[in-house]
C-alpha cells in the first residue's frame, strides 16, 4: 500500500541518499585526483601517504555509488545495487593502484587482481540487475 505518508518518507529518504552519495563521490574524486589537497584540507594527520589517501577516495566513491544506485533505482534488487556500487568502488581502487604504480606494492599482481575483482563484481551486478527486473 503506497500512502501519501510513505511516499513522503521515501522522497525524504531518497533526498538523503542522493545528497550523501554526492558528498561521498565528490570527496572520493577529490582524494583520488588531488590527494595532497585532500590531505591539507581534510586529513592533515601525518604522515602524508598518497596511496592511502587515493585508496580512501576509491572506497568513498564506492559508498557513494551504492547510495546513488539505490536512490535512483529504488525498486531494484538490493544485492544488484550493492554489487554494482562496490564494483564502481573496485574500479576506482584499481585506478588508485595505477595512479600510484611507482609508490610501491606489487603492481604486477595488484592491478590485475583488483581489475579482475571489479569486472566480476560489475558483471555479476549487471546480471543480477537484469534478472531481478519486474516483468510486465
Secondary structure, DSSP 8 states (H G I E B T S, - for coil): ---HHHHHHHHHHHHHHHHHHHHHHHHHHHHHH-HHHHHHHT---SS--HHHHHHHHHHHHHHHHHHHHHHHTTTS-HHHHHHHHHHHHHHHHHHHHHHTGGGSS-HHHHHHHHHHHHHHHHHHHHHHHHHHS---
